[in-house]
Structures are given as structure tokens and as C-alpha cells.
Amino acid sequence: MVKFLPLKQAVAENLNSGDSVAFEGFTHLIPTAAAHEAIRQGFRDLTLIRMTPDLIYDQMIGMGMAKKIVFSYVGNPGVGLLRRARDAIENGFPRSIEVEEHSHAGMANAYEAGAAGLPCAVFRGYRGAGLADVNSNIKSVTCPFTGEVLAAVPSIRPDVTFIHAQKADKKGNVLVEGIIGIQKEAVLAAKRAVVTVEEVVDDFDDLHPNLTVLPRWTIAAISVVPGGSHPSYAHGYYARDNAAYLEWDEIAADRGKFQAWMQANVIEKDAGDFAARVEHLRKAA
Amino acid sequence: MSGLGFTPNEMMTIAASRALKNDDVCFVGIGAPSAACNVARLTHAPDITLIYESGTIGTAPDVLPLSIGDGELCETAVTTVAVPEMFRYWLQGGRISIGFLGAAQLDRFGNINTTVIGDYFHPKTRLPGGGGAPEIATSSKEIYITMAQSKRGMVEKIDFFTSFGHGEGGDHRKRLGIDTAGPTLLITDLAIWKPDLVSKEFTVVSLHPGVTRQQVQETCGWVVRFAEALDETPAPSELELKTLRDLQARTRVAHEGTGKGKAA
């Protein structure tokens, strides 16, 4: 049954070195505070799964926490490259990492299959695409009814998924709104799920009946972390900090600058620091 | 070309916007395609359906999004769906008329590389990768591509097939069981290109105002074919230029206006 916990404890109770873990959020609702807590606790040898690794995996890879990444777009959206991830892939710094690369369609289907309890996902994809030649997890099946050859990828079943969401009610049910991305599938596909939320409200009685709500019994732990998605955003609460994404390009370009930034902004900080980071973005949301 | 009153990049975006129709359902790539699609929406195609892979369907942003998942896209959309639904029902389901892509590397058959420069397992440069592009390229009814010309970008042989265009040309798509048309239009900062009906090699059909054949060749890594009857692309109209420049000005203010975040 779901527990409301301080983020530090929620991460410590649910993540272990060596785990396969998804910190999801498709541009929106990226669980940055949870990722930073994981960085502070110093986990190692993680298999990091995320459609768009974004800044949080650039940071975790740069800190040497990943032994493998599973992804479909390893860029800084709208800005360019993820420079710590590049350094790891191109130069093995700070350690070499294994890469399993898919398309968005492949990852989305694989999460959905994971949530559905299926061993694999079947879809029309990867035709003529080079990824099928370099990723041995991209295979094909023949439709038994039509003979059409379709792509197959293994389902994604993380040990633990972290997401950020707008709110929980007092019982621990969780509401996700806006660009819902892959949040629901990533939670249902995982063995354990941890959710950070902007706030807790008394109940969800007034909500529209078709909203995306994750029932409390699908979640292991909830932590209240206002601003916990920054520099990503929480629809209805604060806007995406596009300036911070632009700035990250410079910070991550240099190994020393990156380390100094991580020390000052992650290692020496805690979850309580996120609320202040989104203050100037609130009116824009 | 400064004497013309517009830049090559503006000409590219505007020429690309003109290719879109009011009834198109367009899957929008970020960057140059996004600008072109929104200029189309703000000029001759007000009812065009713009779809971004974050799940936003029928979006009408006031500023260009930095990412494919900016809040603006969701707030102005007809509906926002989950990412698996986006790729399964809407793209794979055959509901997209135009997939609009950019490219880091492109070959003469419209094959695109945005994955690596060099060998995949020992890359010289690791690029972001395909994202939605591999399936956009094969499930959209047609593909438009837009990119600025350079010898580094338009190459004889791409390093990696991120998304499949016409392969080695001819009926290669068909042979792989791909039944959509693939790349039918390439708009660069210098010219408009269309594939040859049989070989599928991109052929220049229209030069932008003031552009010479030589300039097109000098910025392209393969031997360029020109159509026998070569058109000149109409220069941007005042309305088109104003629409694009206003959009870009609003966008600049919006992205810088979020202020400096203390942490990322």
C-alpha cells in the first residue's frame, strides 16, 4: 500500500544499485528531484531507461551511475546534444556504458506491453531503419492472420519507475494532467513506482471522470516535492525553464564545470530547494 | 543575397510553409519544420492539423516550442493523448498526411541520419538519434524534408540510416514492404527538390531568387541533377515575411523570458 514519505526515504527504500530504473516524463513532469536524490545517495551500475534521457540522465551518466542506457532520443530537446552522455558513449568517460537504442514508437510500445503484462510489443516499425541492425533486441514476427512482417521488441519491466505528477489526494491516488507522455505505462510496467507530486489535496471528488488517475495501490511511495520537475515543468503549476535547458549546454560541455555545478546544485542541496527554483516560472504556467 | 530583403533561411522556411495545405494532418519535427508548419498555419492554412510527438493533436502555439513537449503545445491543442496512443493510433494508424522532418545528414534518395557521425559502435560524434523519425518516415503518407545546404549535411553516403527514404532508389521502399510514398519534397535554403519519378533521386525543380546552379552544387556532396524546366521560387511576400519574423521575435522573448534557473 502506498506510503507518504520524505523523498530521501522513498528513494532509499525503493532504489538499489544494479536496478533497472525508469525516471519518466516526456519533456513534461520529469522527476528531477527524485533523480537528484538518487545522485546524492550514490547508486551504481544502474540500467537507466528513458525515452528522452534529457538533463537528468546526462547528470546521472556524468556522475558515473549508469552501466547501461535504454533510450530513443539522446538529445537536449531543441538545444542540441547531451554532452555528458556523449562523453560516455564516445570516450568511455567517466565510464563506458552499454547502449540500447530504440525509436520512440519502439519504446512507447515496449512500455505499453510492460504495463499490459506481455513479454513483447508488436508494431509496424523499424522498416529500413539502421537501428534494427545494431540493436539485437529489435526482431520481427509474422502476423499469423495476414502474413505481414511486424517489428517486435521486448517489453520494458523496470525494477522501479519514478515519475512526477501534479497532485495526490490524501489516500494516495495520483493525478497526471497535460502531456501525460508515458507516465501511466511506466508506473504500471514497473515492479515498484515512486511518485513525486506538487501538492496533496483532500480528495479527487470534483475531478472529471476520464482524467488520468493512478490508483493508490499501483504506487509504492509518494513524496511531496513542489517544483520537483524543474527545469521541466508541471502543467498548471509552472512553465518549462527553457533558459535552463539552454544554459545546460554550456555546463555539460566541460567536465570540470559539470562537476562543480553538480556539487553546488545537487550534492549540497536537497528536495526542499526545488520550490524556490520555479518561483519565477509560476506566473508563466 | 542580402540585397533581396530576406535571408536564405527565411526563404527556406517560407517555401516549406507553402507546401502545406489547409487540410493536411502534419506530424511536425522540431526546428526548421516547426517554424514552417506554424507559418503555414498563420498564413494560408489556418485549419491545418499540427501534431507533435508529445501527443498534442491540432495544436496552435503562439510561439515556437523549444522542445516537442512545451506546455504551449498542450494548452492550444484540440486534444492531448498519451505517447503510445500517439504512435499507435495516430501515426501507425495511417492518419498522418505529411511527416515533416529535418536532417543532420541527408543523401540524394532522402535517407536521413540524425544518429551518429562515424561508426555506430565507435562514433566520432554521437547525435541525438531518431526519436519518432524512423516510424514517421514510413507511416506518414508523404515526407517533406527541410534543411540548410552544406557539404557536411548533404552527402554521397550517410553514416547511419536513422530513417528510411527511398533507400538505394527506385522501388526499394516497396521491396521492404513500405507502402507509403516516402520523401516527396526537399526544401533547402537554396532550392526546391523533388524525387525523380523512376530513380527517386532528388532533383532540383526550382531555384530560390538570386540562387545559381553553381551555388546549389557547391553546397551539396553529390552531383546535383537539375530539372529541364527549372522554376524560380517566388520571393516571400510581405505577409509571409512579417508572419515568420513576428513568430521568431515572440519565440525569442518567450524562451529567454523564463529567466535564469538556478539549477537544471
Boltz contact constraints between the chains, C-beta under 6 A:
constraints:
  - contact:
      token1: [A, 26]
      token2: [B, 54]
      max_distance: 6.0
  - contact:
      token1: [A, 26]
      token2: [B, 69]
      max_distance: 6.0
  - contact:
      token1: [A, 26]
      token2: [B, 83]
      max_distance: 6.0
  - contact:
      token1: [A, 27]
      token2: [B, 54]
      max_distance: 6.0
  - contact:
      token1: [A, 27]
      token2: [B, 67]
      max_distance: 6.0
  - contact:
      token1: [A, 27]
      token2: [B, 69]
      max_distance: 6.0
  - contact:
      token1: [A, 28]
      token2: [B, 69]
      max_distance: 6.0
  - contact:
      token1: [A, 55]
      token2: [B, 264]
      max_distance: 6.0
  - contact:
      token1: [A, 73]
      token2: [B, 128]
      max_distance: 6.0
  - contact:
      token1: [A, 73]
      token2: [B, 129]
      max_distance: 6.0
  - contact:
      token1: [A, 73]
      token2: [B, 131]
      max_distance: 6.0
  - contact:
      token1: [A, 74]
      token2: [B, 128]
      max_distance: 6.0
  - contact:
      token1: [A, 74]
      token2: [B, 129]
      max_distance: 6.0
  - contact:
      token1: [A, 75]
      token2: [B, 128]
      max_distance: 6.0
  - contact:
      token1: [A, 77]
      token2: [B, 67]
      max_distance: 6.0
  - contact:
      token1: [A, 78]
      token2: [B, 30]
      max_distance: 6.0
  - contact:
      token1: [A, 78]
      token2: [B, 66]
      max_distance: 6.0
  - contact:
      token1: [A, 78]
      token2: [B, 67]
      max_distance: 6.0
  - contact:
      token1: [A, 86]
      token2: [B, 126]
      max_distance: 6.0
  - contact:
      token1: [A, 89]
      token2: [B, 126]
      max_distance: 6.0
  - contact:
      token1: [A, 90]
      token2: [B, 123]
      max_distance: 6.0
  - contact:
      token1: [A, 90]
      token2: [B, 126]
      max_distance: 6.0
  - contact:
      token1: [A, 103]
      token2: [B, 130]
      max_distance: 6.0
  - contact:
      token1: [A, 103]
      token2: [B, 134]
      max_distance: 6.0
  - contact:
      token1: [A, 103]
      token2: [B, 135]
      max_distance: 6.0
  - contact:
      token1: [A, 104]
      token2: [B, 131]
      max_distance: 6.0
  - contact:
      token1: [A, 104]
      token2: [B, 132]
      max_distance: 6.0
  - contact:
      token1: [A, 105]
      token2: [B, 87]
      max_distance: 6.0
  - contact:
      token1: [A, 105]
      token2: [B, 135]
      max_distance: 6.0
  - contact:
      token1: [A, 108]
      token2: [B, 83]
      max_distance: 6.0
  - contact:
      token1: [A, 108]
      token2: [B, 84]
      max_distance: 6.0
  - contact:
      token1: [A, 108]
      token2: [B, 87]
      max_distance: 6.0
  - contact:
      token1: [A, 112]
      token2: [B, 84]
      max_distance: 6.0
  - contact:
      token1: [A, 124]
      token2: [B, 92]
      max_distance: 6.0
  - contact:
      token1: [A, 125]
      token2: [B, 135]
      max_distance: 6.0
  - contact:
      token1: [A, 126]
      token2: [B, 134]
      max_distance: 6.0
  - contact:
      token1: [A, 127]
      token2: [B, 138]
      max_distance: 6.0
  - contact:
      token1: [A, 127]
      token2: [B, 176]
      max_distance: 6.0
  - contact:
      token1: [A, 127]
      token2: [B, 178]
      max_distance: 6.0
  - contact:
      token1: [A, 128]
      token2: [B, 164]
      max_distance: 6.0
  - contact:
      token1: [A, 128]
      token2: [B, 176]
      max_distance: 6.0
  - contact:
      token1: [A, 129]
      token2: [B, 134]
      max_distance: 6.0
  - contact:
      token1: [A, 130]
      token2: [B, 160]
      max_distance: 6.0
  - contact:
      token1: [A, 130]
      token2: [B, 161]
      max_distance: 6.0
  - contact:
      token1: [A, 134]
      token2: [B, 120]
      max_distance: 6.0
  - contact:
      token1: [A, 178]
      token2: [B, 74]
      max_distance: 6.0
  - contact:
      token1: [A, 179]
      token2: [B, 54]
      max_distance: 6.0
  - contact:
      token1: [A, 179]
      token2: [B, 55]
      max_distance: 6.0
  - contact:
      token1: [A, 179]
      token2: [B, 69]
      max_distance: 6.0
  - contact:
      token1: [A, 179]
      token2: [B, 74]
      max_distance: 6.0
  - contact:
      token1: [A, 179]
      token2: [B, 80]
      max_distance: 6.0
  - contact:
      token1: [A, 180]
      token2: [B, 82]
      max_distance: 6.0
  - contact:
      token1: [A, 181]
      token2: [B, 83]
      max_distance: 6.0
  - contact:
      token1: [A, 182]
      token2: [B, 83]
      max_distance: 6.0
  - contact:
      token1: [A, 231]
      token2: [B, 261]
      max_distance: 6.0
  - contact:
      token1: [A, 231]
      token2: [B, 264]
      max_distance: 6.0
  - contact:
      token1: [A, 233]
      token2: [B, 71]
      max_distance: 6.0
  - contact:
      token1: [A, 235]
      token2: [B, 71]
      max_distance: 6.0
  - contact:
      token1: [A, 239]
      token2: [B, 71]
      max_distance: 6.0
  - contact:
      token1: [A, 240]
      token2: [B, 70]
      max_distance: 6.0
  - contact:
      token1: [A, 241]
      token2: [B, 258]
      max_distance: 6.0
  - contact:
      token1: [A, 241]
      token2: [B, 261]
      max_distance: 6.0
  - contact:
      token1: [A, 242]
      token2: [B, 66]
      max_distance: 6.0
  - contact:
      token1: [A, 242]
      token2: [B, 255]
      max_distance: 6.0
  - contact:
      token1: [A, 242]
      token2: [B, 258]
      max_distance: 6.0
  - contact:
      token1: [A, 243]
      token2: [B, 258]
      max_distance: 6.0
  - contact:
      token1: [A, 243]
      token2: [B, 260]
      max_distance: 6.0
  - contact:
      token1: [A, 244]
      token2: [B, 261]
      max_distance: 6.0
  - contact:
      token1: [A, 244]
      token2: [B, 264]
      max_distance: 6.0
  - contact:
      token1: [A, 248]
      token2: [B, 264]
      max_distance: 6.0
  - contact:
      token1: [A, 265]
      token2: [B, 263]
      max_distance: 6.0
  - contact:
      token1: [A, 277]
      token2: [B, 261]
      max_distance: 6.0
  - contact:
      token1: [A, 277]
      token2: [B, 262]
      max_distance: 6.0
  - contact:
      token1: [A, 277]
      token2: [B, 263]
      max_distance: 6.0
  - contact:
      token1: [A, 280]
      token2: [B, 259]
      max_distance: 6.0
